[in-house]
Structure formats: C-alpha cells, structure tokens
Amino acid sequence: MTDTRPWWRGATIYQIYPRSFADANGDGIGDLAGITAHLDHVAGLGVEAVWLSPFFRSPMADFGYDVSDYCDVDPVFGTLADFDALVARAHALGLKVIVDQVWAHTSDQHPWFAESRASRDNPKADWYVWRDAKPEGSPPNNWQSVFGGPAWTWDARRGQYYMHNFLKEQPQVNGHHPDVQQAFLDIARFWLERGVDGFRLDAINFMMFDPDLRDNPPAPDDGKVRTRPFDFQLHVYNQSHDAIPGFLERIRALFDSYDARFTVAEVGGADSDREMKLFTAEGRRLNSAYGFDFLYAEALTPTVVAEAVAKWPEADGQGWPSWAFENHDAPRAISRWTAPEQAHAFARMKMLLLASLRGNIFLYYGEELGLTQVDVPFEQLQDPEAIANWPRTLSRDGARTPMPWAADAPGLGFSTATPWLPIGSDHAGLAVDRQERDPHALLHWTRDVLAFRKAHPALLTGDIRVVEAGEAMLVLERRGEGETLLCVFNLSPEPQRWAPADPDRWRPLRESATQGWHFDGYGALIAQSIGEAR
C-alpha cells in the first residue's frame, strides 16, 4: 500500500537543545558540528525529523530565545556553513530539519530595537511596543511579565516604557505592524531557501496584543500557590489577539509555495486549547500545534490522558495535534511522574503510550535513555527564571543538562571541557554506549516502539477512542486502514488486571511488564483485532 500522507502527519520529531547535545570544539557548550556528528544516533531511533532549539546569534540572556540576528548562527554554535553541513547530513540520513522561530520578541541587542529606541520618529519607531508613562510615572497598565515583575521597562532614550512579556532583554515586537510581519516572512524565506523543512513557532500567541492596552482582570483564586505576579491575572489583553490567525495564514501561504514543509505552534496558557484549534483550523493556517497538557502535569493519570485526547477529535476543519511528555521548559518526566525504583518499567510504558497517541509525537533529547532531572544547585543555575524565583519554581536547567554519550569518557563524551551545566550523578549508567550493549535497555525499546508505530497506520493517523480511563487503567482504541488496535496501560505502580469483554478477539503485538491480561506496575500492552493482521 502506498503511503500518501504528508511526511509530518503522524511523524516522530526529536528535539535537540543545541547547548547540551554534543560539543565538537571543546568549550563545554554543545554546537552544530557536535549535532552533525551524532545524527546517526538520531536517525537510528527511527524518527522522521529533528527540531533544533534556537542557535541564532544572541546575547544569551534567555539562551537563544532572545535573538539579535535571525539570519546568522551564534559563534558559540558555529557558522552558517556548519548549519548547511548539518542540513546536508540530516537529509542524507532521511531526516527533516525543523528550526525554532521566536517572533513574539527579539533581543534588546537586535538592530531593529536599537533603531526603534533611538527616537519616536525613525522608520522602526513603531516596530516595538512603546507607551508613555501614566501621569505619576508608573507603567502604562497592569500587565505582568512571565519571568516576574511588570511587563514594562523605562527607557530614558525615548522617554517611554517598552513592553516585554518575558525578560526586559526581550522587548515585545509590534506584531500588528505590516512591516514587522513582512520582515519575519523574509526571515522565514531565508531559512526555507537553506533547506529547512519546518518551523516550530515559539510562544506565537504572544505576538499580538490589545492595542488599547486595557488592564488584565485578576485571576480567580484556584487554591494553587502563585510564584509569579503573572499568575495573578487572566491574560485577556496582553496576548492572543484575534489578528494572529490572519498572520498565520500568510505564513502558511509562504510555506505552501515550497514542497513538503511543516509548521507547528507552541501554545501555552489557560486558553491554549481554543487557540491551538484556531491556529490550525481550516487547512490554511499552521499544520499542527502543541500545548502543555503533559509538560506541566503533576502526574500521568488516565484522566489527564483522556482529557487531552478528547480535545482533538477527528472532525472536518479540525487541526492536527502534536504531543510531548518532555521538553526544554519542563522537568524530565521520569522524575516528575514516578519513583526511581520504578523508572525502568515506567519509561517503557510511557514510550509505548506516547507512540499510541493520535498526532505527531515529540521526543526530547535523552528521553530515549530515560534521563532524569538533575538537581542543579543555586550557584550553578543558568536559567534566568529559576534564578529569579528560586527556590519556588522548577528549574529548567535540570532538564537541559548534557547528553551522556560514553559512560567512561570525560564529561560522559559530551565535552572534553567542563560542561556549561553539571552532569547528572546517575547519567553515566544511562549513557548511550552502555545502553547499546544492553538488549533490555530503554534505547532499544524506543527504537522498537517507533518502528512499531511506523508499521501501523492505525497508530500513525487512525481514529482514537478512550475505552476506559479509571483510577489506574487507561485503554485506548486506535482504528484506521482496516486495522483496530487496543492499547492498554497500567498507569499505577500496583499490579492490575484488565481484560476486554472478548479477550479471544485480540492478539498481543507489543507488551511490557504483562502476563496475558495481568499488568504489573506500569505494564502496557497493544493488541490487534484478529483477522486484521498486517
């Protein structure tokens, strides 16, 4: 049977955080040449694409999410020639390349901002969000920054405040301005011409805001501990303006002028479900979107999965979801969701569950090894949010630590120099070379699971139905192209028994920690309806 689906539909995408993947020049920081040297490992997993977190020129106030030149590589990561070599090697291995684009804000060192702040009447004066102070000198409104404090910083050169939803070093662009939109489309074309296969659009729902700058209303008390002023508001006016979908249609039109390109949005916040659907609707906006259903979930429960799945039913005009259990902004799932003594069984179950979801799936570097969260001491923190809110916020640094390649090598094979973040004390035992030698390691299981997913259209693009979501057991049915699969997961550490009403109908295809329909703690099984064998 010929596979006519777009390459990205149902794809597995592997996220690489460039600072932490592999260091080729011995300065303790990962780089593009290091990534290129290890792409065989990525291709060997069976993924369709790599997603690279920002590697663009940046002062690194937020480690690349503060861009000072969108069309150049920061010297710490290499050169444009290094990027071209990475793309060439990836394509030779059959991998697509997706890059991050950060368009809600730039660095305060970007030439656009330098010009904008110089006067109130220069050509880029309105490319950012500037407003006069209130009569008593306070900021224009009550908007708060995600990273703490008001979303406004005074600039004496213009005698005005400028807006920033994140760090003060990340001034908010005026996404409503047609010249700003065109500038970003020109940047997109630059990377598409260099062979990039897709964009992941960072925090795109922050790109436009209420031009009238109305105050955000207070958020109702939900009983949760609030660690940031940002959490005290409903974000009605500082983000998510109705004009954003129109700009996304311009992005899609540009991408559609190239062959087989892909766009995915990151969408966070209380209104993310509505926005993800809006941003991917009607086949003329983005291809996909993902939020934080799992990334910030305190526990992986049947209810959490069932509620996430229910948000994306197959329907006309409905977008296509993407899912991630881990990324650079969230603590490692192994450490969030289970105890160390159950990590092996849990990791196997988690991988099979991720592969069973309808949509694209993202793997974060090291997730195939079962990397744990590293407890980075305060004096070694790099993450500005963690430093500002320590110890009341979860450090993103603990999920950004170096990839362990070789258990007995200096720096575990990541670098010959002292790494920019400390290496996890248990990561030597999880190193790639050690897992390669162990046939029962998670690395081999990951390859097997991804090959299994790829071999079953029901998992790649089929319908999904929640059969059961109890306290411990989660049961999903996947159906497509003449195949029906029953996906059963014990999301508890205690043994469970679950069986379908007609157990003789089902033939187990993949299982972990099960004996028939008896499930050990974190056991999992995928069975196929007999008579539908492929």
Secondary structure as GFF3:
##gff-version 3
##sequence-region A 1 534
A	DSSP	beta_strand	12	16	.	.	.	ID=ss1
A	DSSP	alpha_helix	18	21	.	.	.	ID=ss2
A	DSSP	alpha_helix	32	37	.	.	.	ID=ss3
A	DSSP	alpha_helix	39	45	.	.	.	ID=ss4
A	DSSP	beta_strand	49	52	.	.	.	ID=ss5
A	DSSP	beta_strand	56	57	.	.	.	ID=ss6
A	DSSP	beta_strand	69	73	.	.	.	ID=ss7
A	DSSP	alpha_helix	80	92	.	.	.	ID=ss8
A	DSSP	beta_strand	96	102	.	.	.	ID=ss9
A	DSSP	alpha_helix	111	116	.	.	.	ID=ss10
A	DSSP	beta_strand	130	131	.	.	.	ID=ss11
A	DSSP	beta_strand	152	155	.	.	.	ID=ss12
A	DSSP	beta_strand	160	163	.	.	.	ID=ss13
A	DSSP	alpha_helix	178	193	.	.	.	ID=ss14
A	DSSP	beta_strand	198	202	.	.	.	ID=ss15
A	DSSP	three_ten_helix	204	206	.	.	.	ID=ss16
A	DSSP	three_ten_helix	229	232	.	.	.	ID=ss17
A	DSSP	alpha_helix	244	256	.	.	.	ID=ss18
A	DSSP	beta_strand	262	266	.	.	.	ID=ss19
A	DSSP	alpha_helix	272	280	.	.	.	ID=ss20
A	DSSP	three_ten_helix	281	283	.	.	.	ID=ss21
A	DSSP	beta_strand	288	290	.	.	.	ID=ss22
A	DSSP	alpha_helix	302	310	.	.	.	ID=ss23
A	DSSP	beta_strand	320	324	.	.	.	ID=ss24
A	DSSP	alpha_helix	333	337	.	.	.	ID=ss25
A	DSSP	three_ten_helix	340	342	.	.	.	ID=ss26
A	DSSP	alpha_helix	343	355	.	.	.	ID=ss27
A	DSSP	beta_strand	360	364	.	.	.	ID=ss28
A	DSSP	three_ten_helix	367	369	.	.	.	ID=ss29
A	DSSP	three_ten_helix	378	380	.	.	.	ID=ss30
A	DSSP	alpha_helix	384	389	.	.	.	ID=ss31
A	DSSP	three_ten_helix	396	399	.	.	.	ID=ss32
A	DSSP	three_ten_helix	410	413	.	.	.	ID=ss33
A	DSSP	three_ten_helix	428	430	.	.	.	ID=ss34
A	DSSP	alpha_helix	432	436	.	.	.	ID=ss35
A	DSSP	alpha_helix	442	455	.	.	.	ID=ss36
A	DSSP	alpha_helix	457	460	.	.	.	ID=ss37
A	DSSP	beta_strand	463	469	.	.	.	ID=ss38
A	DSSP	beta_strand	473	480	.	.	.	ID=ss39
A	DSSP	beta_strand	483	490	.	.	.	ID=ss40
A	DSSP	beta_strand	496	497	.	.	.	ID=ss41
A	DSSP	three_ten_helix	503	505	.	.	.	ID=ss42
A	DSSP	beta_strand	506	515	.	.	.	ID=ss43
A	DSSP	beta_strand	518	529	.	.	.	ID=ss44
###
